[in-house]
Amino acid sequence: MRSCRISGWGTYLPETTVTFPSRSGTVTRYRIPDDVSHLDMLATAAERAIRHAGIAPDGVDCVIAACAAGVQPIPCTAALVMERVAPGARAAAFDVNSTCTSFITAVDVASRYLADGEYERILVVSGDVGTRFLDPEQRESFELFSDAAAAVVLTRGEDGQGVLASLQQTWPEHAHDTELRGGLSRFPAQDYADGDPADYRFDMHGRRALMGMLRVLPGFFDCFFAKAGLGLEDVDLVVPHQASGALGIAMRRIGIPPGRYVDAVAEYGNMVSSSVPYTLARCLEDGRLAPGDTVLLCGTAAGLTANALALRL
């Protein structure tokens, strides 16, 4: 086990909502207003997490931004967040990216730094403005995503708190099932005027991505539970990435019954990198999770990547 505890958390959810009809009723999605930036969202969630942890902003000694898409290519998003919320801190700042599961990767990385004694108070912040990259012609994705941000402050744990096990794996044959091609070196921004606008919008082949996910997940979770030395009966709650309306299908495929996992897809949809930490923060706030509980953070992401981490609170 790697000693680690969540000392504070914070979230940001836009006030603007839109609704769409679905097979099961109406779904709600959140949209960032034009006068609020991606960095505004991240900084607000980070400030709330630091305040909740009861530490001074300058007490943070590492900042990890875990977003699917950063604020800008250079510098790293973590440096921009640090500039806003902890400008006087003597801290490292860097990004990690496993798209929708970036937060899980960041917690894994942070727990190793804490276990090694490298850092004492690590700020992890996730969030995306996915709706600014959506293609209205792709109804499936246009009606799925929400904008949000979430952050946690991680410190060394006590009394058995920490990361019990983690596993991440990628199947690159599915790398192009979900992608956003433009904006970096492959299709630079200066080529936008003469290029294909579709390259600068999110492109998702939903059925292909779903079938790939359903194929790899059973074996992945068998490996995870074997590595962890845990069974589902040892987990108090599963907090999965709210990927799509097929969440229930995926959970059944790996043997997790209703009531053992959080399904908020109709309530707020896919929040990209903030999906897992936002849902986790809500569970901590409403009492679904309490000190001593074991929570399984998990999900799939573009790549195709699967990610799982068991954390004792």
C-alpha positions as CSV (number, residue, x, y, z in Angstrom):
1,M,0.0,0.0,0.0
2,R,1.2,3.5,-0.8
3,S,0.3,6.0,2.0
4,C,-2.0,8.7,0.7
5,R,-5.1,10.6,1.8
6,I,-7.5,13.1,0.3
7,S,-7.1,16.1,2.7
8,G,-9.4,18.4,0.7
9,W,-11.4,18.7,-2.5
10,G,-13.1,21.3,-4.6
11,T,-15.3,21.4,-7.7
12,Y,-16.6,23.8,-10.3
13,L,-19.8,23.3,-12.3
14,P,-21.1,25.9,-14.7
15,E,-24.6,27.4,-14.0
16,T,-25.7,27.1,-17.7
17,T,-27.5,23.9,-18.5
18,V,-29.0,22.4,-21.6
19,T,-31.3,19.3,-21.8
20,F,-31.7,16.7,-24.4
21,P,-34.3,13.9,-24.8
22,S,-33.1,10.4,-24.3
23,R,-34.5,6.9,-24.3
24,S,-34.9,7.0,-20.5
25,G,-36.2,10.6,-20.3
26,T,-34.3,13.8,-20.2
27,V,-30.6,14.3,-19.7
28,T,-28.9,17.5,-18.4
29,R,-25.6,18.8,-19.6
30,Y,-23.5,21.8,-18.3
31,R,-21.9,24.4,-20.6
32,I,-19.2,26.9,-19.6
33,P,-20.3,30.5,-20.4
34,D,-18.3,32.6,-22.9
35,D,-16.9,34.9,-20.2
36,V,-15.4,32.0,-18.2
37,S,-12.2,30.2,-19.3
38,H,-10.9,26.7,-18.9
39,L,-8.2,28.1,-16.6
40,D,-10.9,29.9,-14.5
41,M,-12.6,26.6,-13.9
42,L,-9.4,24.8,-12.9
43,A,-8.3,27.6,-10.6
44,T,-11.7,27.8,-8.9
45,A,-11.7,24.1,-8.2
46,A,-8.1,24.2,-7.0
47,E,-8.7,27.2,-4.7
48,R,-11.6,25.4,-3.1
49,A,-9.6,22.2,-2.6
50,I,-6.7,24.1,-0.9
51,R,-9.2,25.9,1.3
52,H,-11.0,22.7,2.2
53,A,-7.6,21.1,3.1
54,G,-6.9,23.9,5.5
55,I,-3.5,24.7,4.2
56,A,-2.0,27.9,2.8
57,P,-1.7,28.1,-1.0
58,D,2.0,28.4,-0.7
59,G,2.1,25.2,1.3
60,V,1.5,23.2,-1.8
61,D,4.8,21.6,-3.0
62,C,3.6,19.9,-6.2
63,V,0.9,20.7,-8.7
64,I,-0.3,18.1,-11.2
65,A,-2.7,19.1,-13.9
66,A,-4.6,16.1,-15.2
67,C,-6.6,17.2,-18.2
68,A,-7.5,15.6,-21.5
69,A,-6.7,18.9,-23.3
70,G,-4.6,21.6,-21.7
71,V,-5.2,25.4,-21.6
72,Q,-2.4,25.9,-24.1
73,P,0.5,23.8,-25.6
74,I,3.2,25.6,-23.7
75,P,3.7,26.0,-20.7
76,C,2.1,23.1,-19.0
77,T,-1.4,23.7,-17.6
78,A,-0.1,23.0,-14.0
79,A,2.2,26.0,-14.2
80,L,-0.7,28.2,-15.3
81,V,-2.9,26.9,-12.4
82,M,0.0,27.5,-10.0
83,E,0.4,31.0,-11.2
84,R,-3.2,31.7,-10.3
85,V,-3.6,29.9,-7.0
86,A,-0.2,29.4,-5.4
87,P,2.2,31.9,-7.0
88,G,4.5,32.0,-4.0
89,A,4.8,28.3,-3.6
90,R,8.1,26.5,-3.9
91,A,6.6,23.7,-5.9
92,A,7.0,21.5,-8.9
93,A,4.3,21.8,-11.6
94,F,3.7,19.3,-14.5
95,D,0.9,17.7,-16.5
96,V,-0.1,14.1,-16.9
97,N,-2.6,13.0,-19.6
98,S,-4.4,9.7,-20.1
99,T,-7.4,11.8,-21.4
100,C,-10.6,10.8,-19.5
101,T,-8.7,8.9,-16.9
102,S,-6.0,11.5,-16.3
103,F,-7.1,12.0,-12.7
104,I,-6.6,8.3,-11.9
105,T,-3.1,8.4,-13.4
106,A,-2.3,11.6,-11.5
107,V,-3.4,10.0,-8.1
108,D,-1.2,7.0,-8.9
109,V,1.8,9.2,-9.7
110,A,1.2,11.4,-6.7
111,S,0.9,8.5,-4.3
112,R,4.3,7.3,-5.4
113,Y,5.9,10.7,-4.7
114,L,4.2,10.8,-1.3
115,A,5.4,7.3,-0.5
116,D,9.0,8.2,-1.5
117,G,8.9,11.3,0.7
118,E,9.5,13.6,-2.3
119,Y,6.5,15.8,-1.6
120,E,4.1,16.5,1.3
121,R,1.1,18.3,-0.2
122,I,0.2,17.6,-3.8
123,L,-2.6,19.5,-5.6
124,V,-4.2,17.5,-8.4
125,V,-6.6,19.4,-10.7
126,S,-8.6,18.1,-13.6
127,G,-11.1,19.6,-15.9
128,D,-12.0,20.1,-19.5
129,V,-14.1,22.4,-21.7
130,G,-15.0,19.6,-24.1
131,T,-18.2,21.3,-25.3
132,R,-16.0,24.0,-27.1
133,F,-14.6,21.2,-29.3
134,L,-17.8,19.3,-30.2
135,D,-19.2,18.8,-33.6
136,P,-23.0,19.6,-33.6
137,E,-23.3,17.2,-36.5
138,Q,-22.2,14.3,-34.3
139,R,-25.3,14.1,-32.1
140,E,-24.0,11.2,-29.9
141,S,-21.1,13.2,-28.6
142,F,-22.8,16.7,-28.8
143,E,-25.4,15.5,-26.3
144,L,-23.1,13.6,-24.1
145,F,-20.5,16.0,-22.7
146,S,-20.4,18.5,-19.9
147,D,-17.9,21.1,-18.8
148,A,-16.6,20.9,-15.2
149,A,-13.5,20.9,-13.0
150,A,-12.4,19.2,-9.8
151,A,-9.4,19.1,-7.6
152,V,-8.0,17.4,-4.6
153,V,-5.1,17.9,-2.2
154,L,-3.3,14.7,-1.4
155,T,-1.1,14.2,1.7
156,R,0.5,11.2,3.4
157,G,-2.1,9.0,4.9
158,E,-2.4,7.3,8.3
159,D,-4.2,4.3,9.8
160,G,-4.2,2.3,6.6
161,Q,-5.2,5.1,4.3
162,G,-3.7,4.9,0.8
163,V,-3.5,3.4,-2.6
164,L,-4.0,-0.4,-2.4
165,A,-3.4,-1.2,-6.0
166,S,-3.4,0.4,-9.5
167,L,-3.3,-0.7,-13.1
168,Q,-3.3,1.0,-16.4
169,Q,-3.1,-0.5,-19.9
170,T,-3.5,0.7,-23.4
171,W,-4.7,-1.0,-26.6
172,P,-3.4,1.2,-29.5
173,E,-5.3,-0.6,-32.2
174,H,-8.2,1.6,-30.9
175,A,-6.2,4.8,-30.9
176,H,-8.3,6.5,-33.5
177,D,-11.8,5.5,-32.2
178,T,-12.0,8.8,-30.3
179,E,-9.6,11.7,-31.2
180,L,-9.1,15.4,-31.7
181,R,-6.5,15.7,-34.4
182,G,-5.8,19.4,-34.8
183,G,-4.0,22.1,-32.8
184,L,-0.6,20.6,-32.2
185,S,2.2,19.3,-34.5
186,R,0.1,17.1,-36.8
187,F,-2.3,19.8,-37.8
188,P,-0.8,23.1,-36.4
189,A,-3.1,26.0,-35.6
190,Q,-1.7,28.1,-38.5
191,D,-3.1,25.5,-40.9
192,Y,-6.7,25.9,-39.6
193,A,-7.8,28.3,-42.3
194,D,-6.8,26.1,-45.2
195,G,-7.4,22.8,-43.4
196,D,-10.4,20.6,-42.6
197,P,-12.4,22.1,-39.7
198,A,-13.3,18.6,-38.6
199,D,-9.7,18.0,-37.6
200,Y,-10.2,20.6,-34.9
201,R,-13.3,19.1,-33.4
202,F,-13.8,16.0,-31.3
203,D,-14.4,12.9,-33.4
204,M,-15.9,9.8,-31.9
205,H,-16.8,6.5,-33.4
206,G,-19.1,5.5,-30.5
207,R,-20.0,2.0,-31.4
208,R,-16.4,1.0,-32.3
209,A,-15.2,2.5,-29.1
210,L,-17.8,0.7,-27.1
211,M,-17.2,-2.6,-28.6
212,G,-13.4,-2.2,-28.0
213,M,-14.1,-1.3,-24.4
214,L,-16.4,-4.3,-23.8
215,R,-13.8,-6.6,-25.3
216,V,-10.9,-5.6,-23.1
217,L,-12.5,-4.7,-19.8
218,P,-13.2,-8.2,-18.3
219,G,-9.6,-9.4,-18.7
220,F,-8.3,-6.0,-17.5
221,F,-10.3,-6.2,-14.3
222,D,-9.3,-9.8,-13.7
223,C,-5.7,-8.7,-13.8
224,F,-6.4,-5.7,-11.5
225,F,-8.2,-7.7,-8.8
226,A,-5.5,-10.4,-9.0
227,K,-2.8,-7.8,-8.6
228,A,-4.6,-6.1,-5.8
229,G,-5.4,-9.2,-3.8
230,L,-8.9,-7.9,-3.5
231,G,-12.4,-9.0,-4.5
232,L,-15.4,-6.9,-5.4
233,E,-16.7,-7.7,-1.9
234,D,-13.8,-5.6,-0.5
235,V,-14.8,-2.5,-2.3
236,D,-17.4,-0.2,-0.7
237,L,-18.2,1.8,-3.9
238,V,-17.1,2.0,-7.5
239,V,-16.7,5.5,-8.9
240,P,-16.4,5.0,-12.7
241,H,-15.8,7.5,-15.5
242,Q,-19.3,8.5,-16.6
243,A,-18.4,7.6,-20.2
244,S,-21.8,7.2,-21.8
245,G,-25.3,5.7,-21.4
246,A,-23.6,2.3,-21.9
247,L,-22.1,2.5,-18.4
248,G,-24.5,-0.1,-17.1
249,I,-23.6,-2.5,-19.8
250,A,-19.9,-2.1,-19.0
251,M,-20.5,-2.6,-15.3
252,R,-22.5,-5.8,-15.9
253,R,-19.7,-7.0,-18.3
254,I,-17.2,-6.9,-15.4
255,G,-19.6,-8.2,-12.8
256,I,-20.4,-5.0,-10.9
257,P,-24.2,-4.9,-10.0
258,P,-26.4,-1.8,-9.8
259,G,-26.1,-0.1,-6.4
260,R,-22.3,-0.9,-6.1
261,Y,-21.4,1.9,-8.6
262,V,-22.3,5.5,-9.3
263,D,-24.3,6.2,-12.4
264,A,-24.8,9.9,-13.0
265,V,-24.7,10.0,-16.8
266,A,-28.3,11.3,-17.1
267,E,-27.6,13.9,-14.4
268,Y,-24.4,15.5,-15.9
269,G,-22.9,13.2,-18.5
270,N,-19.3,12.8,-19.5
271,M,-17.1,15.4,-17.9
272,V,-13.9,14.1,-19.6
273,S,-11.0,14.3,-17.1
274,S,-13.1,15.8,-14.3
275,S,-15.7,13.0,-14.5
276,V,-14.0,10.7,-11.9
277,P,-12.9,13.4,-9.4
278,Y,-16.1,15.4,-9.6
279,T,-18.2,12.2,-8.9
280,L,-15.7,11.3,-6.1
281,A,-16.1,14.7,-4.5
282,R,-19.9,14.4,-4.6
283,C,-19.7,11.0,-2.9
284,L,-17.4,12.4,-0.2
285,E,-19.8,15.3,0.4
286,D,-23.1,13.4,0.5
287,G,-21.8,10.6,2.7
288,R,-21.8,7.8,0.2
289,L,-18.1,7.5,1.0
290,A,-16.6,7.9,4.5
291,P,-13.2,7.4,6.2
292,G,-12.1,3.8,6.2
293,D,-14.1,3.0,3.0
294,T,-12.4,1.5,0.0
295,V,-13.3,3.1,-3.3
296,L,-12.4,1.8,-6.8
297,L,-11.7,4.6,-9.3
298,C,-11.9,3.3,-12.8
299,G,-12.6,4.1,-16.4
300,T,-11.7,3.9,-20.0
301,A,-10.2,6.7,-22.1
302,A,-9.1,7.4,-25.7
303,G,-6.1,5.3,-26.6
304,L,-7.9,2.9,-25.9
305,T,-6.8,3.0,-22.2
306,A,-8.2,1.3,-19.2
307,N,-7.4,2.5,-15.7
308,A,-8.2,1.3,-12.2
309,L,-7.1,2.4,-8.7
310,A,-8.3,1.2,-5.3
311,L,-8.0,3.8,-2.6
312,R,-8.7,3.3,1.1
313,L,-10.0,6.6,2.5
